[in-house]
């Protein structure tokens, strides 16, 4: 888990989609285990804290999915448009 989070975060900082996939795997496996709000009653104070953390993790998961989707939409090599030269004369 530490390797997924560490390597994924490092690669994600430099814009690698592979880093985002590693972070997605980390969040998918760790969130239900770390934030087990479903084992508490709704009126307990720990329930609210864990639910908040879990929902934050779900939001990060969605942001990573958005990043990977946008990264795949951008073409690898964008064509450079030639700017027309001004005619002097």
Number of C-alpha atoms within 10 A of each C-alpha: 13 8 10 17 18 15 16 22 17 14 18 19 10 9 14 15 19 14 23 25 18 21 24 20 16 19 22 14 12 13 17 13 11 12 18 15 20 11 8 14 11 12 8 10 10 14 18 15 12 17 17 14 17 21 13 13 18 15 12 15 20 13 14 20 16 12 16 18 12 10 14 11 9 9 8 8 6 7 7 6 6 6 6 6 6 6 5 4 3
